[in-house]
Amino acid sequence: MRVDAGLSKLLGLSRSAIASLAESGDVLIDGSPAGKSDRLVAGAWLEVTLPTARPPLQVVPVPVEGLKILHEDDEIVVVDKPIGVAVHPSPGWEGPTVVGGLAAAGVRIATSGAAERQGVVHRLDAGTTGVMVVAKSEHAYSVLKRAFKERTVDKRYHAVVQGHPDPSRGTIDAPIDRHPRHDYKFAVVTGGKPSITHYETVEAFRAASLVDVKLETGRTHQIRVHFAAIRHPCVGDLTYGADPVLARRLGITRQWLHARSLSFEHPAGGWVTFDSEYPADLQHALDALRDQDS
């Protein structure tokens, strides 16, 4: 394998991080500096000098405009996440976060998990809006973590995808992993993590379709990657091949993807469901599609 691909798998670092190490002369093969595209050969002596560990990320309490609390009790807090908000701090992210917004609102969440994502049991991309749950108690954290792992949570998304998926109702079962050439993207790749997406067309327009999506697995960018793989990318998702002309015509500047509802067994007992309405930009694009067909 190439140095960047092989060491990424071996060390659990991104390919870009490995490339940086190689550029700094911190990857040696048989005593000689190796480039990121050099090959790892069986029997060679490999030396990697890792950088010193970063200090742990801290949650900074900062009010988040548009972050709505849909439900709160002693066990959980359910929020409606707006566009441009990450769930928790991460390297390179300087924008607002859900956990920071909750802290600013005086909501105390579970202390289980890494310091920067305590209480977080699942995530949404910064560019994806909608409903998500955060654990407030340690009991809730444990119960919900297990529920997401065992796939007993019903996660429903709505997406507007280009064209008309055929069949109109079906399942996309294709493994996902890091894109082989672009580290910031994901792709359907042989040997990737098993990934299953169920979908059903709710409304069809001339240029696009509104689909209801149920995730069986929860891979990063799963819906975006799967629909791009069947050549029906989410409208506005330029990263995964969407038509920029259609996006401009509909006035949308991000992927049309929304976490519509979330259902699960409440840690205190009983099945609960929480829903989120479309935000203004997605509703505007949907109305524009309907107007064009009328």
N, C-alpha and C positions, 0 to 999 in steps of 0.2 A: 504494500500500500504506500501511498504518498505519505510524507512526514506529517503534513497537517491533518490528513484524514485519520491515519493510524494513531497518532498521539492524542487526537481528540477523543477517540474511542477509549484509549488506554487510560487517559488521565481525567476524562470527564470535563475537559475544557473546550471552549468553542474553537473552531478552526482559525478564526481571526486571532484569537489569543495565542495559539500555537505559532501562527505566522509571525506574530510580533516577537515571540521568543527566538524564533529562527533568525529573524532580521537582526536581533541583538547579539547573535552569536552564542545563544544559550542552549542550542541543540547540537550535540556532537555525535558523529557516527565514526567509530574507530579513531577518535581523537581529532577529527577534522570537522569544522563547522558545516552544518547541513542546511540547505535551503528548504523552504516549505514544500517544494515540488519534487525534491529528491526522494528516492525510494528506500523504504525500510527493507533490508535484506536479512533473511534468517542467518543467525550466527554472528552478525555484526554486534559490536559493543556500543550500546546507546547510552548517552549521558544527557540529562536534562536538568538545567538549573532553574528552579521555580522562583518567581518573585516572592518577596515577603508578603504575608497575608494582609489583606486590607482590614482596617478596623471595621467592626460590625456596623451595618447601616442602622441609623436611628429613625424612629418615627417622629416627625415634627408635627405638632398639632397646628394645622392651618385650615381655616374654614374653606369648604369646597362649594363653589356656586353651583346650584342645580342638583346637588346630592340630596335625595329625598329619603327619609326613613318611612318605609311602608308599614313596618310592624316592629315592635320591640317588647320583649318580656324579660324575665330573669335569665332565660337560657340563650336566646338568640336575638339578633337584630337583622331585619331584612331591609335592604336598600335598593333604590332605583338609581343606578350609576349613569351619570351623564357622559357625553363625549369628551375625550381628552383627559381622562382621569385613569391612572393606573390603580390597581388594587392595593399594592404595597410598594415601598421603596425598592429600587434595584440599581445596580451600577449603571451610570449614564443617564438615569431618569431624574430630571429636576422639576418635573411638573407636580400637580396635586395628586393625592392618593386617597383612596377610600378610608384606610385605617387612620391617616392623618386627619381627615375630615370628621371621622367619628370621635377621635380624641378631642378635637376642637369643640365638638358639640357636647362633650362631657359624657360620652358613652364609654363605659369601661368594658373591654373585651377580654377574652381568655388569654392567659399568659403562655399557653402551650404553643409550641412551634418556634421557629427562628425569631430572633428579636424583631426583625423588620416586618414579619408577617404573622405575628401572634394572632390567634383566633381565625385565621384565614383557612377555609376548608375547600374552596375552589376559586377560580379566577375567571375574569373576562379580560380580553385585550383592551388596551387603552382606547382603541378606536371602535370598540363595540359597546353599545349601550344596553341597559336593561336591568333585570332583577337578579340579585344575588344575596346570599345569606352569610353572615359572619357569626361565629360562636362567641357568646358572652361568658359562659361557664366552662370549666374544664370538662365537666360531664358532657356538655353539648359538643365540645370540640371532638372528643373521643367518638361519640355516637355518629356525628355527621361525617367525620373523616372515614369511618368504616362504611357508612352508607354510600358515599361517593366512590369509594374503592370497590365496593361490591355491586355497584351500578343499580342500587335500589331507588335512586333519586330520578324523578322524571323531569328532564331538562328540555324545554320547548323553545325553539328559536323560530323567528320569522325572517326570511331572507327574500329579497327580490333579485332573481338571477336572470342573466341575459338569455334570450331565446326561450325554448320550450323543452324542458327535460322529457326524454322519451325512454321508458314509459313515464306517464305523468305521476305515478306513485311507485316508489321503489326503494332499494337499498344500495348504498355505495359501500363496498367492503374492499378497502385497499390500504396497505400499510403506509405509514407516514414517518418520515424522519427529516433531518436537516437536508436542505437542498445541496446537491453535490458540488455546486459552484458558487452559490450565493448564501453566505452564512446567516443573513438576516431573514431568509425565507425557509419555508418547509416544502416538501414535495412528496408525492407518492413514489416510493423507492422499494426495490426488492430488499427484503431483510429488515424493513422498518417495523415500527411498533404496530400491532394490529389495531385497526381503526374502522369503526362501523357507524355509518350515518343513514338514518331512515328519513325519507321525505315524502311529502304529498303536495301536489299543486292545489292551491286554494283559489287562485284567480289568474287567468291568463290574459295578457295584453298582446298587442302586435309585436312589440320588441322585447318583452320580458315576461316573467312569471313570478307571482308571489307564492312562495312555498312555505309550508309548515315543516319544521325539521326537528326530529328527535334524535339526540345523541345517545348511542349505546356506550361509546368510549369518549374520553375528553382530552384529545391531543391538542397541542398548541396549533391554532389556525385551522383546526380540522374541517370546519364547514367550508371555509374559503378555499382550502387546498382541494377538498373532494369535488366541489362544484367546478373549480378550474380544471381539474383532471378530466371531467366529462364534457369540457368545453362549454360550460354554462357558468362562468364566473359571476360572483356577486356584482351587481351594478355598482359602479364607482370604485371597485377594488382594483386600482391600476397596478398595484404590486403583483397581482395574480392574473394580469392579462385582460382586464375589463376595457371596454371601448371608451376612451376619453371623450369622444364626441357625444355619446349618449349621456355620460355623466354631466357634461356641461349643459346639455339640453334640459336635463332634469334638475339642475342646480344642486347637485350633490357632490361633496368634496371628500367623501370616505365611503367605505363599503356599506351597502344597504344590508345591515345585519343587526338584529335586535333580539336580546334574551327576553322572550315574551312572557314565559311563565316558569315557575319552579315549584315542584310538589315533592314532599318528603314526609317521612314519619317524624313528628316533632319529638325532640329529646325527652319531653315530659309526657309523651303519649298522644296518639291521634294523628291522622293524616291531614296535612295542611297544604294549601295551594296559594301562591302569591303571583299576581299578574302585574305587568307593566305596560302602559300605553306607549304608542310610538312617539318619539320626540319630534319636534317641529320639522327638522330637516328631512327626516324619513317620510313623514306624513305628506310634506310638500311634494317630494319626488313621486310618491304613490298617487297623489291627486293629479299630478302632471301626466302620468301614464294613463290614468282613466280619462282625462280630458282629451288626450290625443286620440283615444279610441272612440270617443263619442261623436 
